Amino acid sequence: STNEYARAHKETFAVWKELEIVELKCFFGVLFHMSLSHRPNRRTYWEHTGVYGDIFVQEVWPDRHRFEAVWAAIRCKLYAESHMDKFYKVCMYLIKDYPII
Protein backbone atom coordinates (compact mmCIF):
# COMPACT_ATOMS: atom_id res chain seq x y z
CA SER A 1 0.00 0.00 0.00
CA THR A 2 2.84 2.41 0.83
CA ASN A 3 4.67 1.59 -2.40
CA GLU A 4 1.44 1.97 -4.38
CA TYR A 5 0.80 5.36 -2.78
CA ALA A 6 4.34 6.57 -3.58
CA ARG A 7 4.07 5.40 -7.20
CA ALA A 8 0.70 7.15 -7.56
CA HIS A 9 2.14 10.43 -6.24
CA LYS A 10 5.28 10.66 -8.36
CA GLU A 11 5.37 14.45 -8.11
CA THR A 12 5.99 14.13 -4.36
CA PHE A 13 8.04 10.93 -4.39
CA ALA A 14 10.06 11.40 -7.58
CA VAL A 15 12.96 9.20 -6.52
CA TRP A 16 11.00 6.57 -4.59
CA LYS A 17 12.79 3.30 -3.84
CA GLU A 18 10.49 0.35 -3.11
CA LEU A 19 9.96 -0.19 0.61
CA GLU A 20 11.05 -3.71 1.56
CA ILE A 21 9.74 -5.71 4.53
CA VAL A 22 13.08 -5.52 6.37
CA GLU A 23 13.12 -1.76 5.95
CA LEU A 24 9.51 -1.51 7.14
CA LYS A 25 10.40 -3.46 10.28
CA CYS A 26 13.32 -1.08 10.92
CA PHE A 27 10.99 1.88 10.36
CA PHE A 28 8.55 0.64 13.00
CA GLY A 29 11.44 -0.20 15.34
CA VAL A 30 12.76 3.35 15.02
CA LEU A 31 9.25 4.74 15.62
CA PHE A 32 8.93 2.60 18.74
CA HIS A 33 12.32 3.80 19.97
CA MET A 34 11.34 7.41 19.25
CA SER A 35 8.20 6.97 21.35
CA LEU A 36 10.44 6.08 24.31
CA SER A 37 13.23 8.58 23.67
CA HIS A 38 11.70 11.99 23.04
CA ARG A 39 13.42 14.80 21.13
CA PRO A 40 12.21 18.29 20.12
CA ASN A 41 11.52 17.00 16.57
CA ARG A 42 12.28 14.04 14.30
CA ARG A 43 15.19 15.76 12.58
CA THR A 44 17.23 15.97 15.79
CA TYR A 45 17.59 12.17 16.08
CA TRP A 46 20.10 12.37 13.20
CA GLU A 47 22.21 15.23 14.65
CA HIS A 48 25.89 14.42 14.98
CA THR A 49 26.64 17.38 17.23
CA GLY A 50 24.88 18.63 20.32
CA VAL A 51 22.88 16.67 22.86
CA TYR A 52 19.98 15.43 20.75
CA GLY A 53 21.58 12.95 18.35
CA ASP A 54 20.58 9.32 18.84
CA ILE A 55 23.14 6.66 17.90
CA PHE A 56 20.54 3.87 17.79
CA VAL A 57 18.41 5.72 15.23
CA GLN A 58 21.48 6.70 13.20
CA GLU A 59 22.70 3.09 13.05
CA VAL A 60 19.34 1.44 12.34
CA TRP A 61 18.21 4.11 9.86
CA PRO A 62 21.17 6.23 8.69
CA ASP A 63 19.31 8.18 5.98
CA ARG A 64 17.05 10.81 7.54
CA HIS A 65 15.66 11.82 4.14
CA ARG A 66 14.56 8.26 3.41
CA PHE A 67 12.91 8.08 6.84
CA GLU A 68 10.97 11.28 6.13
CA ALA A 69 9.92 9.93 2.71
CA VAL A 70 8.62 6.70 4.26
CA TRP A 71 6.93 8.72 7.02
CA ALA A 72 5.10 10.74 4.35
CA ALA A 73 4.16 7.71 2.24
CA ILE A 74 3.24 5.11 4.86
CA ARG A 75 -0.29 3.79 4.35
CA CYS A 76 -2.37 0.90 5.64
CA LYS A 77 -4.90 -0.87 3.47
CA LEU A 78 -8.00 -2.12 5.17
CA TYR A 79 -9.72 -5.03 3.48
CA ALA A 80 -13.13 -6.46 4.29
CA GLU A 81 -11.37 -9.62 5.48
CA SER A 82 -8.70 -7.61 7.29
CA HIS A 83 -9.04 -9.72 10.45
CA MET A 84 -7.02 -12.29 8.47
CA ASP A 85 -4.18 -9.80 7.95
CA LYS A 86 -1.39 -9.98 10.56
CA PHE A 87 -0.97 -6.21 10.28
CA TYR A 88 -4.69 -5.52 10.94
CA LYS A 89 -4.39 -4.67 14.66
CA VAL A 90 -1.48 -2.31 14.03
CA CYS A 91 -3.43 -0.58 11.23
CA MET A 92 -6.49 -0.21 13.43
CA TYR A 93 -4.33 1.29 16.19
CA LEU A 94 -2.65 3.73 13.80
CA ILE A 95 -5.93 4.78 12.21
CA LYS A 96 -7.56 5.26 15.61
CA ASP A 97 -4.80 7.58 16.80
CA TYR A 98 -3.67 9.03 13.45
CA PRO A 99 -6.66 9.12 11.07
CA ILE A 100 -4.57 10.65 8.24
CA ILE A 101 -2.70 7.37 7.68
MODELLER restraints for C-alpha pairs under 7 A, 6 or more apart:
rsr = mdl.restraints
at = mdl.atoms
rsr.add(forms.Gaussian(group=physical.xy_distance, feature=features.Distance(at['CA:1:A'], at['CA:75:A']), mean=5.78, stdev=0.5))
rsr.add(forms.Gaussian(group=physical.xy_distance, feature=features.Distance(at['CA:1:A'], at['CA:76:A']), mean=6.19, stdev=0.5))
rsr.add(forms.Gaussian(group=physical.xy_distance, feature=features.Distance(at['CA:1:A'], at['CA:77:A']), mean=6.07, stdev=0.5))
rsr.add(forms.Gaussian(group=physical.xy_distance, feature=features.Distance(at['CA:2:A'], at['CA:73:A']), mean=5.64, stdev=0.5))
rsr.add(forms.Gaussian(group=physical.xy_distance, feature=features.Distance(at['CA:2:A'], at['CA:74:A']), mean=4.87, stdev=0.5))
rsr.add(forms.Gaussian(group=physical.xy_distance, feature=features.Distance(at['CA:2:A'], at['CA:75:A']), mean=4.91, stdev=0.5))
rsr.add(forms.Gaussian(group=physical.xy_distance, feature=features.Distance(at['CA:3:A'], at['CA:18:A']), mean=5.99, stdev=0.5))
rsr.add(forms.Gaussian(group=physical.xy_distance, feature=features.Distance(at['CA:3:A'], at['CA:19:A']), mean=6.34, stdev=0.5))
rsr.add(forms.Gaussian(group=physical.xy_distance, feature=features.Distance(at['CA:5:A'], at['CA:73:A']), mean=6.48, stdev=0.5))
rsr.add(forms.Gaussian(group=physical.xy_distance, feature=features.Distance(at['CA:6:A'], at['CA:13:A']), mean=5.77, stdev=0.5))
rsr.add(forms.Gaussian(group=physical.xy_distance, feature=features.Distance(at['CA:6:A'], at['CA:16:A']), mean=6.73, stdev=0.5))
rsr.add(forms.Gaussian(group=physical.xy_distance, feature=features.Distance(at['CA:6:A'], at['CA:73:A']), mean=5.93, stdev=0.5))
rsr.add(forms.Gaussian(group=physical.xy_distance, feature=features.Distance(at['CA:26:A'], at['CA:60:A']), mean=6.68, stdev=0.5))
rsr.add(forms.Gaussian(group=physical.xy_distance, feature=features.Distance(at['CA:30:A'], at['CA:57:A']), mean=6.14, stdev=0.5))
rsr.add(forms.Gaussian(group=physical.xy_distance, feature=features.Distance(at['CA:39:A'], at['CA:52:A']), mean=6.60, stdev=0.5))
rsr.add(forms.Gaussian(group=physical.xy_distance, feature=features.Distance(at['CA:44:A'], at['CA:52:A']), mean=5.70, stdev=0.5))
rsr.add(forms.Gaussian(group=physical.xy_distance, feature=features.Distance(at['CA:44:A'], at['CA:53:A']), mean=5.88, stdev=0.5))
rsr.add(forms.Gaussian(group=physical.xy_distance, feature=features.Distance(at['CA:45:A'], at['CA:52:A']), mean=6.17, stdev=0.5))
rsr.add(forms.Gaussian(group=physical.xy_distance, feature=features.Distance(at['CA:45:A'], at['CA:53:A']), mean=4.65, stdev=0.5))
rsr.add(forms.Gaussian(group=physical.xy_distance, feature=features.Distance(at['CA:45:A'], at['CA:54:A']), mean=4.97, stdev=0.5))
rsr.add(forms.Gaussian(group=physical.xy_distance, feature=features.Distance(at['CA:45:A'], at['CA:57:A']), mean=6.55, stdev=0.5))
rsr.add(forms.Gaussian(group=physical.xy_distance, feature=features.Distance(at['CA:46:A'], at['CA:53:A']), mean=5.38, stdev=0.5))
rsr.add(forms.Gaussian(group=physical.xy_distance, feature=features.Distance(at['CA:46:A'], at['CA:54:A']), mean=6.43, stdev=0.5))
rsr.add(forms.Gaussian(group=physical.xy_distance, feature=features.Distance(at['CA:46:A'], at['CA:58:A']), mean=5.83, stdev=0.5))
rsr.add(forms.Gaussian(group=physical.xy_distance, feature=features.Distance(at['CA:46:A'], at['CA:64:A']), mean=6.62, stdev=0.5))
rsr.add(forms.Gaussian(group=physical.xy_distance, feature=features.Distance(at['CA:47:A'], at['CA:53:A']), mean=4.40, stdev=0.5))
rsr.add(forms.Gaussian(group=physical.xy_distance, feature=features.Distance(at['CA:74:A'], at['CA:101:A']), mean=6.96, stdev=0.5))
rsr.add(forms.Gaussian(group=physical.xy_distance, feature=features.Distance(at['CA:75:A'], at['CA:101:A']), mean=5.46, stdev=0.5))
rsr.add(forms.Gaussian(group=physical.xy_distance, feature=features.Distance(at['CA:76:A'], at['CA:91:A']), mean=5.87, stdev=0.5))
rsr.add(forms.Gaussian(group=physical.xy_distance, feature=features.Distance(at['CA:76:A'], at['CA:101:A']), mean=6.80, stdev=0.5))
rsr.add(forms.Gaussian(group=physical.xy_distance, feature=features.Distance(at['CA:82:A'], at['CA:88:A']), mean=5.81, stdev=0.5))
rsr.add(forms.Gaussian(group=physical.xy_distance, feature=features.Distance(at['CA:95:A'], at['CA:101:A']), mean=6.13, stdev=0.5))
